[in-house]
Amino acid sequence: MTASAHGVGQRATATDSAHQHLKHLILTSELAPGEELREVALSESTGFGRSPVREALRRLVQEGFVEVRPRRGYRVATVTLASVRDLFEMRLLLEPAAVELAARRAPREELEALHALAHRTYVPGDTASYETFLQDNREFHVRIARASGNERLARSLQILLEEMQRLFFIGLGDRDSASEMMHEHHDLHDALLARDGDRARAIVIAQIETTRGRVLEGLITRSDHPSRAAAGVVLADTRLRHP
């Protein structure tokens, strides 16, 4: 490898690391919705150079996690009622189809392998526990989608669930839903093993609707407590306003 190529590789690695680290901070709301992002401050607080931080921010803009503010730099993308509605509508279109297909098509060993993920839970009040649970939760749903045999569907759902993760983090943070969510996963797993596509579809629709309620409750709680960085949570649906 030439010195030039080696340098490019190092920069790429640093950028990848900075990107993953900043995304993690956003998904867990350590960088809260609406929070201003300054390259210099992020470089100092994370230990990454300014160039990797700048490139990481550009990637996060493309992924929708960060917004550009002309002449003012960057900020964490706000959470709006319209964006929440859009995300949950998309999930309601994608995931019921995925679980119905998985119930019909998935090899039994793939479904049985989901047992451990279906029994995951978390410790209320423990941030690290939330994060691990949310990663396992996403993996559970994505693996079901992959078991459907439709890779495009699984990939689309994976991207959507990642975008929704910070909403889930907000929703889990304000109430103890551990037991409830574990039972939801048990029921879905049982329906898949029984090859009952209609029941699996109905269960996942109910789960999504329940999750939407948890998320909205969490957002409302944040909006009632400005000290909890609620500036980036906008509950008014501006798309429905008339000029």
Buried (B, 14 or more C-beta within 10 A) or exposed (E): EEEEEEEEEEBEEBBBBBBEBBBEBBBBBBBBBBBBBBBEEBBEEBEBBEBBBBBBBBBBBEBEBBBEEEEEEBBBBBBBBBBBBEBBEBBBEBBBBBBBBBBBBBEEEBBEEBEEBBEBBBEEEEBEBBBBBBEBBBBBBBBBBBBBBBEEBBEBBBBBBBBBBBBBBBBBBBEEBBEEBBEBBBBBBBBBBEBBBEBBBBBBBEBBEBBBEBBBBBBEBBBEEEEBBBBBBBBEEEEEEEE
